[in-house]
Amino acid sequence: MAGKDRRVTSADVAREAGVSRSTVSYVLNDTPNQSIPDSTRRRVLDAAARIGYAPSAAARTLRSGRSDVVLCLLPEWPLGPAVGRLIQGMTTAFARHKLAFVVHSATRAARPLSEVWKAITPAAVLALDEFSDADAAAMQAAGVQVIVAMHASARRRWREIGTPENPIGAVQARHLATSGHRRLGYAYPDDARVGVFADPRLAGVREVCAELGLPAPDVRTVPLDPDAAAEAVEAWLAADPPVTGICAFNDDIAMAVLAGVARLGRRCPRDLAVVGVDDIPGAAVAQPPLTTVVRDFDTIAEHYARSVVAALNGESLPAGLVEDAIRVEIRESA
């Protein structure tokens, strides 16, 4: 058994398994075109696990010419259930491609980006929002693949994974319109950090209203406060003609609208139908249970992983996802 005061090496694994070091190397590196019996392969893997062998990241980088780390740059977004599910999905998806997924939150108090990527030396950087030209140029000069998953239009200075938000608002509006609602409102968030999502979703609602010959949506900012939400609801109901269906930015805002409806002694969906986004855990137990747009985060995460792998292999990025990963979970609110 290797001593606990030093790093366990492949030589230790070879002694523990009773095989040559070359056999250990072939097994642990999954080297192709090697005729190694399954029993030997299992013995090597069992020995490695038993004595706590961990392969050297530096050695892997030297062998392959790149690291196996993908650095994700997470903007200063609220870390709600939707972002959490996306990060979990991407961690699993990249693991299937034998890549380690590391998330760095770009808060104002964080280290400069240049210090982070130089310390990690990633094979690729997946950014969920734009960053500076200087950072992009420096990473590309160092051989790091730079991919941006854009939620709005960009200046196309890097390889992009299209991640449109317009279809989400469009799905909300179509659901309400096909249910007979002829005047729609949009519940806009009061958090400027999520404008990159809110604006294109609102644009999707506007596009559907124009397509169907409906008035433009009545847009009102709805804070997460029952009294303020009640003021917005009162204004929608007093409009001429009155608003009868609300497309909310997300489920939190949608449930604020539900609270506003209740505060006025009105009922949903009789007086105002509401559709949220994200199907957060509380959506199903809201009063009434919330109709919401559901995104398939596993499919989205796998698409991101495949796009990064394609970039690392010098291939074209796969076609973007649009409405295939979106559906409406219909409940009592609409």
C-alpha positions as CSV (number, residue, x, y, z in Angstrom):
1,M,0.0,0.0,0.0
2,A,1.4,3.4,-0.9
3,G,2.3,5.8,1.9
4,K,-0.2,8.4,2.8
5,D,2.4,11.2,3.0
6,R,3.1,11.2,-0.8
7,R,1.1,11.3,-4.0
8,V,0.0,7.9,-5.2
9,T,1.5,7.2,-8.7
10,S,0.8,4.8,-11.5
11,A,3.8,2.7,-10.3
12,D,1.9,2.2,-7.0
13,V,-1.1,1.0,-9.0
14,A,1.1,-1.4,-11.0
15,R,2.5,-2.9,-7.8
16,E,-0.9,-3.2,-6.2
17,A,-2.5,-4.8,-9.3
18,G,0.6,-7.0,-10.1
19,V,0.9,-5.8,-13.7
20,S,3.4,-3.7,-15.7
21,R,3.4,0.1,-15.6
22,S,2.6,0.1,-19.4
23,T,-0.5,-2.0,-18.8
24,V,-1.6,0.5,-16.1
25,S,-1.0,3.4,-18.5
26,Y,-3.0,1.7,-21.3
27,V,-5.9,1.0,-18.9
28,L,-6.0,4.4,-17.1
29,N,-5.7,6.3,-20.3
30,D,-8.1,4.1,-22.2
31,T,-5.6,3.7,-24.9
32,P,-7.2,2.3,-28.1
33,N,-6.0,-0.8,-30.0
34,Q,-4.7,-2.5,-26.9
35,S,-5.6,-6.2,-26.3
36,I,-6.0,-6.1,-22.5
37,P,-8.2,-8.8,-21.0
38,D,-11.3,-7.5,-19.1
39,S,-10.1,-9.2,-16.0
40,T,-6.8,-7.3,-16.1
41,R,-8.6,-4.1,-16.8
42,R,-10.9,-4.5,-13.8
43,R,-7.9,-5.5,-11.6
44,V,-6.1,-2.2,-12.5
45,L,-9.2,-0.1,-12.0
46,D,-9.9,-1.8,-8.6
47,A,-6.3,-1.2,-7.5
48,A,-6.4,2.4,-8.5
49,A,-9.6,3.0,-6.5
50,R,-8.4,1.0,-3.6
51,I,-5.2,3.0,-3.0
52,G,-6.7,6.4,-4.0
53,Y,-4.9,7.0,-7.3
54,A,-5.8,10.3,-9.0
55,P,-4.4,11.0,-12.5
56,S,-2.3,14.1,-12.9
57,A,-4.1,16.9,-14.6
58,A,-0.8,18.3,-15.9
59,A,0.2,15.0,-17.3
60,R,-3.1,14.6,-19.1
61,T,-2.7,18.1,-20.6
62,L,0.8,17.2,-21.9
63,R,-0.5,14.0,-23.5
64,S,-3.5,15.5,-25.1
65,G,-2.3,19.0,-25.8
66,R,-5.1,20.6,-23.8
67,S,-6.7,20.4,-20.4
68,D,-10.1,18.7,-19.8
69,V,-11.5,21.8,-18.0
70,V,-14.3,23.9,-19.4
71,L,-14.7,27.2,-17.5
72,C,-18.2,28.7,-17.4
73,L,-18.5,32.4,-16.8
74,L,-21.7,33.0,-15.0
75,P,-22.9,36.6,-15.1
76,E,-24.2,38.4,-12.0
77,W,-27.7,36.9,-12.3
78,P,-30.0,35.9,-9.4
79,L,-29.1,32.3,-8.7
80,G,-32.7,30.9,-8.7
81,P,-33.9,27.3,-9.4
82,A,-33.7,27.8,-13.2
83,V,-30.0,28.7,-13.2
84,G,-29.3,25.9,-10.7
85,R,-30.9,23.3,-12.9
86,L,-29.0,24.6,-15.9
87,I,-25.6,24.4,-14.1
88,Q,-26.4,20.9,-12.8
89,G,-27.4,19.8,-16.3
90,M,-24.2,21.2,-17.8
91,T,-22.1,19.5,-15.2
92,T,-23.6,16.2,-16.1
93,A,-23.5,16.8,-19.8
94,F,-19.8,17.8,-19.9
95,A,-18.9,14.8,-17.7
96,R,-20.4,12.5,-20.4
97,H,-17.8,14.1,-22.7
98,K,-15.0,13.5,-20.2
99,L,-14.7,17.3,-19.5
100,A,-14.7,18.9,-16.0
101,F,-17.1,21.8,-15.8
102,V,-16.0,24.7,-13.5
103,V,-18.3,27.7,-12.8
104,H,-17.0,31.2,-12.0
105,S,-19.5,33.8,-10.9
106,A,-18.6,37.2,-12.4
107,T,-19.6,39.3,-9.4
108,R,-18.0,42.7,-8.8
109,A,-16.0,41.3,-5.8
110,A,-14.6,38.4,-7.8
111,R,-11.0,38.2,-9.1
112,P,-10.4,39.6,-12.6
113,L,-11.2,37.2,-15.4
114,S,-7.6,37.1,-16.6
115,E,-6.4,35.8,-13.3
116,V,-9.1,33.1,-13.2
117,W,-8.6,31.6,-16.7
118,K,-4.8,31.7,-16.4
119,A,-4.9,29.9,-13.0
120,I,-7.3,27.2,-14.4
121,T,-5.8,27.0,-17.9
122,P,-9.1,25.7,-19.4
123,A,-9.5,24.1,-22.8
124,A,-12.5,26.3,-23.4
125,V,-14.5,29.1,-21.9
126,L,-18.2,29.0,-22.1
127,A,-19.6,32.5,-21.3
128,L,-23.3,33.0,-20.6
129,D,-23.0,36.7,-21.5
130,E,-20.6,39.0,-23.4
131,F,-17.2,40.0,-22.0
132,S,-14.5,42.4,-23.1
133,D,-12.7,42.2,-26.4
134,A,-9.4,42.3,-24.5
135,D,-10.3,39.2,-22.5
136,A,-11.5,37.4,-25.6
137,A,-8.3,38.2,-27.6
138,A,-6.0,37.1,-24.7
139,M,-7.8,33.8,-24.3
140,Q,-7.8,33.1,-28.0
141,A,-4.1,33.9,-28.2
142,A,-3.4,31.4,-25.5
143,G,-5.3,28.7,-27.5
144,V,-8.4,28.7,-25.4
145,Q,-11.7,28.2,-27.3
146,V,-14.1,31.0,-26.5
147,I,-17.8,30.3,-26.9
148,V,-20.6,32.6,-25.9
149,A,-24.2,31.4,-25.2
150,M,-26.1,34.5,-26.1
151,H,-29.6,35.3,-24.9
152,A,-29.8,38.4,-27.1
153,S,-28.2,39.9,-30.2
154,A,-24.4,40.3,-30.1
155,R,-21.7,41.7,-32.2
156,R,-20.4,38.3,-33.2
157,R,-16.8,38.7,-32.2
158,W,-16.6,35.0,-31.1
159,R,-18.3,31.7,-31.7
160,E,-21.8,31.8,-30.4
161,I,-24.5,29.3,-29.3
162,G,-27.8,30.9,-30.1
163,T,-30.0,30.9,-27.1
164,P,-33.1,32.9,-28.0
165,E,-35.5,34.0,-25.4
166,N,-38.2,35.3,-27.8
167,P,-39.9,31.9,-28.2
168,I,-40.6,31.8,-24.4
169,G,-42.7,35.0,-24.6
170,A,-44.3,33.8,-27.9
171,V,-45.4,30.5,-26.3
172,Q,-46.9,32.4,-23.4
173,A,-48.9,34.7,-25.7
174,R,-50.1,32.0,-28.0
175,H,-51.4,29.9,-25.0
176,L,-53.4,32.9,-23.7
177,A,-54.6,34.0,-27.2
178,T,-55.8,30.5,-28.0
179,S,-57.7,30.4,-24.7
180,G,-59.7,33.5,-25.8
181,H,-57.7,36.4,-24.3
182,R,-57.7,39.3,-26.6
183,R,-55.8,41.9,-24.5
184,L,-52.5,40.8,-22.9
185,G,-50.3,42.3,-20.3
186,Y,-46.6,41.7,-19.6
187,A,-45.3,41.6,-16.0
188,Y,-41.8,43.0,-16.2
189,P,-39.3,42.4,-13.4
190,D,-37.8,45.2,-11.4
191,D,-34.3,43.6,-11.4
192,A,-32.1,45.2,-14.1
193,R,-29.8,42.2,-14.0
194,V,-32.3,40.0,-15.8
195,G,-33.1,42.5,-18.6
196,V,-31.1,40.3,-21.0
197,F,-33.9,37.7,-20.6
198,A,-36.9,40.0,-20.0
199,D,-36.5,42.2,-23.1
200,P,-36.5,39.4,-25.7
201,R,-39.3,37.5,-24.0
202,L,-41.4,40.7,-24.1
203,A,-40.4,41.0,-27.8
204,G,-41.8,37.5,-28.4
205,V,-45.1,38.5,-26.8
206,R,-45.2,41.7,-28.9
207,E,-44.5,39.6,-32.1
208,V,-47.4,37.2,-31.4
209,C,-49.8,40.1,-30.6
210,A,-48.9,41.8,-33.9
211,E,-49.3,38.5,-35.8
212,L,-52.7,37.8,-34.4
213,G,-54.0,41.4,-34.7
214,L,-54.1,41.9,-30.9
215,P,-53.3,45.2,-29.3
216,A,-49.7,45.6,-28.1
217,P,-49.2,44.1,-24.6
218,D,-49.7,46.4,-21.6
219,V,-46.3,46.3,-19.9
220,R,-46.0,47.0,-16.2
221,T,-43.1,46.5,-13.8
222,V,-44.1,44.1,-11.0
223,P,-41.9,44.1,-7.9
224,L,-42.0,41.1,-5.5
225,D,-44.3,42.9,-3.2
226,P,-48.1,42.2,-2.8
227,D,-49.1,45.8,-2.5
228,A,-47.1,47.0,-5.6
229,A,-48.3,43.9,-7.5
230,A,-51.9,44.8,-6.6
231,E,-51.4,48.3,-8.1
232,A,-50.2,46.7,-11.4
233,V,-53.2,44.3,-11.4
234,E,-55.6,47.2,-10.7
235,A,-54.2,49.1,-13.6
236,W,-54.5,46.1,-16.0
237,L,-58.1,45.5,-15.0
238,A,-59.0,49.2,-15.4
239,A,-57.5,49.4,-18.9
240,D,-59.8,50.0,-21.9
241,P,-60.3,47.3,-23.0
242,P,-59.3,45.5,-19.8
243,V,-56.3,43.1,-19.8
244,T,-57.4,39.6,-19.2
245,G,-54.2,37.6,-19.6
246,I,-50.7,38.2,-18.2
247,C,-47.4,36.9,-19.5
248,A,-45.1,37.1,-16.5
249,F,-41.3,37.3,-16.8
250,N,-40.9,34.2,-14.6
251,D,-42.7,32.2,-12.0
252,D,-41.6,34.6,-9.1
253,I,-43.2,37.6,-10.9
254,A,-46.2,35.5,-11.9
255,M,-46.8,34.5,-8.2
256,A,-46.5,38.2,-7.2
257,V,-49.3,38.9,-9.8
258,L,-51.4,36.1,-8.2
259,A,-50.8,37.8,-4.8
260,G,-51.9,41.1,-6.2
261,V,-55.1,39.5,-7.6
262,A,-55.9,38.1,-4.2
263,R,-55.1,41.3,-2.5
264,L,-57.8,43.0,-4.6
265,G,-60.3,40.3,-3.8
266,R,-60.3,39.1,-7.4
267,R,-59.9,35.6,-8.7
268,C,-57.5,34.0,-11.1
269,P,-58.2,33.0,-13.8
270,R,-61.7,34.4,-13.8
271,D,-60.6,38.0,-13.6
272,L,-57.0,37.6,-14.8
273,A,-55.2,34.6,-16.2
274,V,-51.5,34.3,-15.6
275,V,-48.6,32.3,-17.2
276,G,-45.1,32.2,-15.7
277,V,-41.8,30.7,-16.8
278,D,-39.5,28.0,-15.3
279,D,-41.8,25.8,-13.3
280,I,-40.1,26.4,-10.0
281,P,-40.9,24.1,-7.1
282,G,-43.5,26.5,-5.7
283,A,-45.4,26.9,-9.0
284,A,-47.5,23.7,-8.5
285,V,-48.6,24.7,-5.0
286,A,-49.4,28.4,-5.8
287,Q,-53.0,29.6,-5.3
288,P,-54.2,28.8,-7.9
289,P,-51.5,26.4,-9.2
290,L,-49.5,28.3,-11.8
291,T,-49.5,27.6,-15.6
292,T,-45.9,28.0,-16.7
293,V,-43.5,27.6,-19.6
294,V,-41.1,24.7,-19.0
295,R,-37.7,24.5,-20.5
296,D,-35.9,21.2,-21.0
297,F,-32.6,22.1,-19.3
298,D,-31.1,18.7,-19.8
299,T,-31.5,19.1,-23.6
300,I,-30.2,22.7,-23.5
301,A,-27.2,21.6,-21.4
302,E,-26.3,18.7,-23.7
303,H,-26.5,21.2,-26.7
304,Y,-24.1,23.5,-24.9
305,A,-21.7,20.6,-24.2
306,R,-21.9,19.3,-27.8
307,S,-21.2,22.8,-29.1
308,V,-18.1,23.2,-26.9
309,V,-16.8,19.7,-27.9
310,A,-17.4,20.6,-31.6
311,A,-15.4,23.9,-31.1
312,L,-12.5,21.9,-29.5
313,N,-12.5,19.5,-32.4
314,G,-12.4,22.3,-35.0
315,E,-15.9,21.5,-36.2
316,S,-18.9,23.7,-36.9
317,L,-21.3,24.3,-34.0
318,P,-24.5,22.3,-34.1
319,A,-27.7,24.1,-35.1
320,G,-29.3,26.1,-32.3
321,L,-32.3,25.1,-30.2
322,V,-35.5,27.1,-30.5
323,E,-38.9,25.8,-29.5
324,D,-38.1,22.1,-29.3
325,A,-37.0,22.5,-25.6
326,I,-40.0,24.5,-24.6
327,R,-43.5,23.5,-23.6
328,V,-46.4,24.8,-21.5
329,E,-47.4,23.1,-18.2
330,I,-51.1,23.9,-18.0
331,R,-52.5,24.4,-14.5
332,E,-55.4,26.4,-13.1
333,S,-54.0,29.9,-13.4
334,A,-54.5,29.9,-17.2
